[in-house]
Amino acid sequence: MSHKSNRRDPRVNIALSVKLLTTRGMETHETKNISYRGIFIITDQPLPLRRVTRLEMEVGGKLVTMLGLVAHRINVADATERRIAPGMGIQIFSVGSAAKDAWQDYVTQLVEQDPELLKALQEHNLPKFKVNLSTPELLKKFVERDLPQGQIYYRTPEPIAPGSELILEISHPTNTEKFNLKGQVREITEGARRHRGMYIELAPMDEELFAAFERFVHASETISI
C-alpha cells in the first residue's frame, strides 16, 4: 500500500478485489486506488462514461455494496502512451448508512496508518481562500514581492482567527491552472466590512514544491528558437 494526494481528495493506492455488475454480467477486477468518494479500477474494458454500476467489495471483514458512476476512463491506447494502467474512475454516489460507515471507517484506518497521507488529508480539509491574479503583472508582483517576503495581506469581510492554517488557491491569469499554497493567519484587521482582512504568513516551500510552483508560473510561456 502507498499513498497519493490530489487537490480534491487524497487517495490510497491499494489493490482490492471488486465485483461489478455490468451488461456483460458480474465481473471481478482490482482497484488501483481508493478514496472516501471513489475508486479507480484497473481494466482493459472500461465502462462508458456516466454509466451507473453496482459494486461489491469486502473491506475490514465486511461485504460492502455501493452504487457508482463512471466519472473518467483511460483506454488501453491512452494508457500505453502514458505508461499507466488502463481503467476507470468510479464516483461513489449511493451508499446505505451501514455500508457508508464501513467504507468511511476502512479508508480512515488506511489513512491513519500513513502520517504523510494523514497530513495531506488534514491540509485537504483546511479552509480555502481564492487569490485571483487576473493579469500577468499581478502574478509577477506576487512572485517578486509577496513570495520572497513570505506573507501577503488578504482582504476579506470574514477573516478567520489568528493562528488558523489555511490554503490559498492561486489562479493563473492566462490559463485555467490553479496552485495551492499553505499559510497561517498571523493578524487580522477589523472595522467596516471593506476594511477587514488578515495578514497571512506563507509556509516555506521545499525544492520540489518550489519547482512545481515555477512550472505553474511559466505554464503559458512559449519558447521560440
N, C-alpha and C positions, 0 to 999 in steps of 0.2 A: 504494500500500500504506500502511496506517496500522495502529495498534495499539489493542488494548483488553485490559484485565485484569479478572479477577474473582477471587473468593476461591478457586475450585477450580483453575483453570488459565488462565494468561494466553493470550489469543487474538490471532492476527494477522489483520487484515482484508485479505483478498486475493481476487481473482477468479481462480479456476482452473476449467478445464473438467473436469467429472467425468462419467463414464458409470455409469449404474445399471442393473442387471439386475432388472427388476420383472415382475409378472404381465402388464403391458401391453407387455412387450418391453424392448429396450435403449433407454434414454433418456439424452439428454445435457443436463446442467444446468450451473450455475455456482455456485461457492461464494461465500458472504459472508465467512466467516472460517474459520480452521483452528487447531488446537492439536495438542499431542502426542497427545492421546487422542480427538480427534473433529473433525468438520467441521459447518458449517451450510450447507445447500444451499437456494438460492432456487428456489421452485417454487410454482405456483398449486394443485398437486395433491399435497400431501404424503402420504406413505405412512402407513398405520395405525401407531399406537404399538406398539412391541416387534416390528415386522416386521424380519426379517433380510434384508439385501440385499448384493449384491456390488458393489464399487466399483472403478473403474479410473481412474487419473489418471497424467499424465506430470509427474514432478517432477524437476528437475535433470537433464533429459535421459533419465530412466529411467521405464519404464512400471511402475507400482506397482498391484498387485491386492490388495484387502483385503476382509474381511467386516465389516459394521457393523450395529448395532441402532438402530432409530429410538427415541431417548430422549425427544424432545419435538417438538411440531409447532405451527405457527401457521397457521391457515386464513386465507383471504382476508378474511373479515368481521372477524376479530380484528385482522389486520394493518392493514386500512383504518382501524379505530377507533383503533388505537395509532400509526398513521402509521409503520409499519415494514414491512419486506419479509416476505411470506409464505414459508413453507418448513418445513424440518425439521432438527433437530439429530441427527446420527448419531454414536453412540459406537463407536469402532473397538475390536473385541474379538478379532479373529483375524487375525494377520499373520505370514507366514513370516519367517524371520530376515533374509533378504536384503531383503525389502520393508520390514521394520521398520527396518533400518539406514538404508535410503534415505530413508524418511519422517522418521525422527528427525534425520538429518543435514540434510534440507531445512528443517525447521522451525527447527532450531538456527541455521542460516545466516540465516534471516529475522530471528530474534530478535536475533542479534548485530549486525545492521545498524541496530538501533534502541536507543540507550542507555537510553531510558526504559522500553521493554519489557523489556530485559535486567535492569534494576533491579527491575521488577515480578516477573520470574521468580525472581530471587535471593531476594526477600522471600517469594515463594510457597514456597520451599524451606526457609525458616528454621524452627527448632523452634517448636512452638505450645504454649502453656500456657493452660488454660481458667480464666477468672475468673467464677465463678458468683455473681452478685449476686442472691441469692434473694428479696430484699424491696426495695420502693421506698426504704426507709430506707438500705439499703446502697448503692444506686445514688446516692442523694443525697449520702451521705458520700464516695463515690468522686469525684463531680463537684465537691463543695465543698471537700474537703480534699486528696485524693491528686493530682487533676489539677493544681491550682494549685502544689502542691509539686514536681510533676514527677517523683515517684518513688513506688513502692509497695514493701512487703515481701511477698514471695510465699513462703509456707510449702510446702516440698516435700521429701520424703526423698531426692530425686535432683537437687540443684541442678547447673547447668552452670557451666562455667568463667567467671571474671570476664573481661569484655571481649567475651563472646559476645553476638551480636544474637539477638533472638527476637521472636515475635509473641504478644501477649496477646489471646486471644479472649474478649471481654466478652459475657456473656449478659444479655439484658434480663429483669428479674424478672416482667413481666406479659405477655410475648408470646414468640414464638419467634425474634425478631431477634437477630443477633449482630453485633459490630463488632470489627474487628481494629485494635489499636494496636501500633506497633513500639516496642521498648525494647532496652536493653543492660544486661547484668549488671555491676554495679559492685563488689559484695562478696557473699560467701557466708558463711553461718554453719554450723558443723559441730557434731558431737556426736551424741547419740542421734537416731534417725530422726525422732522427733516434734519435735525442736528444730532440724532443718535447714531452710534456706531461703536466699533470695537477695534482696538489695536491687536493684531494677530501676529504672534511670533511663528515663523515658518520652521518646520522641523528640518534638521540637517539632512542633506542628501548624500548618500554614498555614491561611489563611482558608477555603479550600474544604473541607479535611478537618475543621476545627472546625465548620463549618456542617453537614456530614454527621453529625458526632457529636451535635450538638444535635438534629437530626431523629431520630436513633436514641433519644436520651434521652427525648424527648417524644412518641414514636410512639404511645403508648397514651392520651395525654391527649385528652379531648373538649372541644370549645368550645361553651358554651351561650350563647344570645343572649336 
